[in-house]
Amino acid sequence: MRRVRFGLALPAWAWLVVFFVIPIGIVVWYSFGYKPSIFATNANDRLSFDRYVEALSPTFFATFQNTLWVGVLGTLLCLVIGAPVAYWIAVKAPPARRGALLALVMVPFWTNFLVRTIGWQIILAPEGWLSHALQVVGVIPGPLDLLNSRGAVLLGVVYNYLPLMILPLFVAFDRVSGPLREASKDLGAGSWTTFLRITVPLARPGIVAGVLLVYIPLMGDYITATVLGGAKGNMVGQMVAAQFQTAQNWALGSAMAVLLILLIGASIGVAALLIWLVSLPISRRNRLDLGEAR
């Protein structure tokens, strides 16, 4: 049976090794090299940490702070917007219509990521139809001044990554059986108490999956920042892409990419620790309440 289980998992392991471990290993290897000449991209005959020292500049950290601001706020907005939508589809919507509603959630993925982002560039342009409409109704006195800012980047990433939050949340809420919620209400709990103490704890794995599915790719996104952010919405992904595509300095770009991966992992670890410290007193109180009830 162990061999059978290992054989079933072998394709997944092969996929991870070929498309994740090996590419990351190549990036790490390049990060210890250097740019030998203006016409060459990378050389690894002399290994050093010089590219990391070069990457750890005030500009990098300032850009990472902006990236972290967009990543955290964008993920929270996706969670705040996506949770009610996923809960309504999973619990309140008629079962016969859930497939159609999920298809509507997936509609943005029928269009290329870059095309969707350029569409928002057209919408948010000062001479665009949205700016004109807001001026006509008197909401703003002049042209819309949102494009090429962090606000535009935030709007773009929420739009692009929101489905990645809704889908795992829908699966998590859908697995919480109705009898559990009914039993909670029969015992005197209101709707909010049932949601917070029954639905949310049971749906926690889906919530964690949705947050990670949004936060990790969002932190490395450079298309949205390039199209909608301009100089004010610069993100680390743009710096990495510029080193590979424009400067042709693969060593420095690889070092920046490795640092970005490490900082993303560190931020996730800090967030997990803070959540654990906050939830620890609540868990202890629940155990005490359960012990007293027995």
C-alpha positions, 0 to 999 in steps of 0.5 A, a space after each residue: 500500500 505504501 508503494 501504491 500511495 507513493 506511485 499516486 503521488 509521484 506525478 505531483 512530486 515530478 511536477 513540483 521538482 521540474 517546474 518549481 525546485 529546478 527553476 528556483 535552484 537555477 535562480 539561486 545559482 545565477 544570483 551568485 554570479 555576475 554580469 561579465 560584460 555589456 553584451 553578456 547576461 550572466 557568468 558563474 565562474 566566480 561565486 560571491 554574495 556581491 549581488 545580494 549586497 548590491 540588491 540590498 539597497 535603500 531603493 529595494 527596501 522602499 519598493 518592498 515597503 510599497 509592495 508589502 502595503 499593496 500586497 497586505 491591503 489587496 489581500 485583505 480587500 479580496 478577503 473582505 469582498 470575497 468572503 460574503 460572495 463565497 458564503 452567499 453562493 455556498 449557503 444562500 444561493 439555490 443549489 441549481 444556480 451555484 454552477 452558473 454563479 461560479 462560472 460568472 466568478 471565473 469569467 475574468 479568467 476567460 480574458 488574458 491577464 494583461 488585456 484585463 489590466 489594460 482595460 482598467 488603464 482605459 477606464 481610469 484614464 483622465 480622458 476616459 469615460 469614467 472620468 467624464 461621467 464622474 465630472 458630469 454628475 458632479 462627483 469630481 471637479 476635474 479629470 480623474 487623477 487615479 491612474 499611475 498611483 498606488 490606488 490604481 494598482 490596488 484596484 487592479 490587483 483586487 480585480 485580478 486576484 479576487 476570483 482566487 479568493 472566492 473559489 477556495 472560500 466557496 469550497 470551504 463554506 460549502 463543506 460546512 454542513 447545514 445540520 451543524 449550523 441548525 444545531 447551533 441555532 437550536 442551542 440559542 446561538 444567533 446568526 453571527 455567533 454561528 458564523 463566527 464560532 461554527 462556520 469560520 473555524 471549520 472553514 479555516 483551511 479554505 480561508 488560509 488557502 485563499 489568502 495564500 493563493 492571493 498574497 503570494 502571486 500578488 507580491 510578485 506581480 509586476 504587470 499590474 504595477 507597470 500598467 496602472 502604477 507608473 512611478 508611484 506604484 512601483 513594486 519589487 516585481 518590476 525591479 526584478 523584471 527590469 534586470 532580466 529584460 532591460 538591464 540584462 543583468 540576470 545575476 542581480 535580478 536573480 538576487 532580487 528575486 531570491 530576496 523577494 521570496 525570502 521576504 514573502 516567506 518571512 512576512 507569512 511567518 510573522 503573520 502566522 505567528 501574530 494570528 496564533 498569538 491572538 487566537 491562543 487566548 480565545 482557544 484557551 477560553 473555549 477549552 475552559 468553557 467546554 470543561 465547565 459545560 462538562 
